[in-house]
Amino acid sequence: MLEREMKTGQQQYEWPDNYYMETDGMRRKGYLDAAPEASDSRENQLRHMLWEKRYTDARGRYDGTDHFLKVWMDLPFLAKSKDGLFGKSRVRKGVEEIRETLLLDLLKENRDHKEVWYREFIHFSCLYIQISKGDRSYSTTLFGIGKLPEDNLLRKIAMDLCEKTILYPDSLGFRDDQELLARAAKDAFCLYYPGKEWVYEEAKREAENRASR
């Protein structure tokens, strides 16, 4: 659970906080299905839709894949290939897949319920940070010889998040659609690293400068 990374001590969470502190897809579905009857609302319908997009394949089967993570990892490849021979077609298809997976068009139609997306994006961003911190190849120096100093790791994570929410979306022409995810990524970083907002702001300025070139 994300609480192990962000909070200390033992605490029992009630709906919907239990849903947003759990990282396992099927356990999250259990919390979602068991939500109080009063939560059977438009917000809960949207949570179901986001869950299905995030955790199920094209046939609606749970396949153990976090599809938010999958499309995010495609961003650098798309940005680098956009000027290639078949780049435009590949980028158009890739961006559409990202928009469809994150239900960005549905978000536009449900602006009154954007908090549902925001909390899901916070959850995803926190999980991304958690995975990055625990990945040996990510958190070590060249060739995995030594562990990155904590300050360097913070900067690397911050730059990674800014590239994926500012630099690459700008390059691919859908940065405005990433505005809520960009805010969630920053807020997630600040949850993990209280008092380190300045690290994120530095990374954001660098990403903004690179995007404007």
C-alpha positions in Angstrom: 0.0 0.0 0.0 1.1 3.5 -0.7 0.8 4.4 3.0 3.9 2.4 3.7 5.9 4.9 1.6 4.1 8.1 2.5 2.9 7.6 6.1 4.1 6.2 9.3 2.2 4.2 11.9 -0.9 2.1 11.5 -4.2 3.5 10.2 -7.4 2.0 9.0 -8.8 3.8 5.9 -12.4 4.0 4.9 -13.9 4.5 1.5 -12.7 6.1 -0.7 -9.3 6.6 1.0 -8.8 2.8 1.2 -9.2 2.7 -2.6 -6.5 5.4 -3.2 -4.0 3.9 -0.7 -4.0 0.4 -2.3 -1.7 -0.4 -5.1 -2.9 -3.9 -6.1 -5.4 -3.7 -8.9 -7.7 -6.5 -7.8 -7.8 -5.4 -4.2 -8.7 -1.9 -5.4 -11.5 -3.5 -7.4 -12.7 -5.2 -4.2 -12.8 -1.8 -2.4 -14.6 -0.3 -5.4 -17.2 -3.0 -5.6 -17.8 -2.9 -1.8 -18.2 0.9 -1.7 -21.2 2.1 0.3 -24.5 2.4 -1.5 -24.4 6.1 -1.1 -21.3 6.3 -3.3 -23.3 4.7 -6.2 -23.0 8.0 -8.1 -21.6 9.5 -11.2 -18.2 9.7 -9.3 -18.3 6.0 -8.7 -19.3 5.2 -12.3 -16.3 7.2 -13.4 -14.0 5.3 -11.0 -15.2 2.0 -12.5 -14.4 3.3 -16.0 -11.0 4.5 -15.0 -10.3 1.2 -13.2 -11.2 -0.8 -16.3 -9.1 1.4 -18.6 -6.1 1.1 -16.2 -6.2 -2.6 -15.4 -8.0 -4.6 -18.2 -7.1 -5.5 -21.7 -9.1 -4.8 -24.9 -11.4 -7.7 -24.1 -12.1 -6.4 -20.6 -10.0 -9.0 -18.8 -7.8 -8.2 -15.9 -4.3 -8.9 -17.1 -2.0 -7.6 -14.3 -0.8 -4.7 -16.5 -1.1 -1.1 -15.3 -2.0 0.4 -18.7 -1.5 4.0 -17.4 2.1 3.0 -16.8 2.4 1.3 -20.2 1.3 4.3 -22.2 3.5 6.6 -20.1 6.5 4.5 -20.8 5.8 5.0 -24.6 6.1 8.8 -24.4 9.9 9.1 -24.9 9.8 6.7 -27.8 7.0 8.6 -29.5 8.7 11.9 -29.0 11.9 10.6 -30.5 10.2 8.9 -33.5 7.9 11.8 -34.5 10.3 13.1 -37.1 11.0 9.7 -38.7 9.7 8.3 -42.0 6.5 6.9 -40.4 6.6 9.2 -37.3 3.5 11.2 -37.8 1.3 8.2 -38.2 2.9 6.5 -35.2 2.6 9.6 -33.1 -1.0 10.1 -34.0 -1.9 6.5 -33.1 0.2 6.6 -29.9 -1.3 9.9 -28.6 -4.8 8.6 -29.3 -4.0 5.5 -27.3 -2.8 7.7 -24.4 -5.9 9.9 -24.6 -8.2 6.9 -24.7 -6.4 5.1 -21.8 -6.5 8.1 -19.5 -10.1 8.9 -20.7 -9.1 12.5 -21.4 -12.1 13.2 -23.7 -14.4 11.9 -21.0 -12.7 14.2 -18.5 -13.6 17.2 -20.7 -17.2 16.1 -20.6 -17.2 15.6 -16.8 -15.3 18.7 -15.6 -17.5 18.8 -12.5 -16.0 15.5 -11.5 -12.4 16.1 -12.4 -11.5 15.3 -8.7 -12.0 11.6 -9.7 -9.3 11.9 -12.3 -7.1 14.0 -10.1 -7.1 11.4 -7.3 -6.5 8.6 -9.7 -3.6 10.5 -11.3 -2.2 11.2 -7.8 -2.4 7.5 -7.1 -0.7 6.6 -10.3 2.1 9.3 -9.9 2.8 8.1 -6.3 3.0 4.5 -7.6 5.4 5.6 -10.3 7.6 7.3 -7.8 7.5 4.2 -5.5 8.5 1.9 -8.4 11.3 4.2 -9.5 12.7 4.4 -6.0 12.7 0.7 -5.7 14.1 -0.1 -9.2 17.8 -0.9 -8.9 18.7 0.1 -12.4 16.9 3.5 -11.9 18.4 4.4 -8.5 22.0 3.4 -9.2 24.8 5.1 -11.0 26.2 4.0 -14.4 26.4 0.2 -14.8 24.7 -0.3 -11.4 27.9 0.1 -9.5 26.7 2.4 -6.8 23.6 3.9 -5.4 22.6 7.4 -6.4 22.9 10.0 -3.6 19.4 10.9 -2.3 19.5 14.4 -3.7 20.4 13.1 -7.1 17.6 10.6 -7.0 15.1 13.3 -6.1 16.2 15.4 -9.0 16.1 12.4 -11.4 12.5 11.5 -10.3 11.4 15.2 -10.6 12.9 15.5 -14.1 11.4 12.3 -15.1 7.9 13.4 -14.1 8.3 16.8 -15.7 9.5 15.3 -19.0 6.4 13.0 -19.1 3.9 15.7 -18.2 5.5 18.8 -19.9 8.3 18.1 -22.3 7.1 15.0 -24.2 3.4 16.1 -24.3 4.5 19.5 -25.6 6.6 17.8 -28.3 3.7 15.6 -29.3 1.1 18.3 -29.3 -1.2 17.4 -26.4 0.3 19.2 -23.4 -3.0 21.0 -22.6 -4.7 17.7 -22.1 -2.0 16.7 -19.6 -2.6 19.7 -17.3 -4.4 17.8 -14.5 -1.9 14.9 -14.7 1.0 17.5 -14.5 -0.5 19.0 -11.3 -1.1 15.5 -9.8 2.5 14.5 -10.6 3.9 17.6 -8.8 1.6 17.1 -5.8 2.5 13.4 -5.6 6.2 14.4 -5.5 5.6 16.8 -2.7 3.7 14.1 -0.8 6.7 11.9 -1.0 9.3 14.6 -0.4 7.8 17.3 1.9 9.8 20.5 1.8 11.4 19.5 -1.5 9.0 21.4 -3.8 12.0 23.6 -4.9 13.6 20.5 -6.5 10.4 19.9 -8.6 10.2 23.6 -9.5 13.8 23.5 -10.8 13.0 20.4 -12.9 9.9 22.1 -14.2 11.8 25.2 -15.3 14.3 23.0 -17.1 11.6 21.0 -18.9 9.8 24.3 -19.8 13.0 25.7 -21.3 13.7 22.5 -23.3 10.1 22.5 -24.6 10.4 26.1 -25.8 13.5 25.5 -27.9 
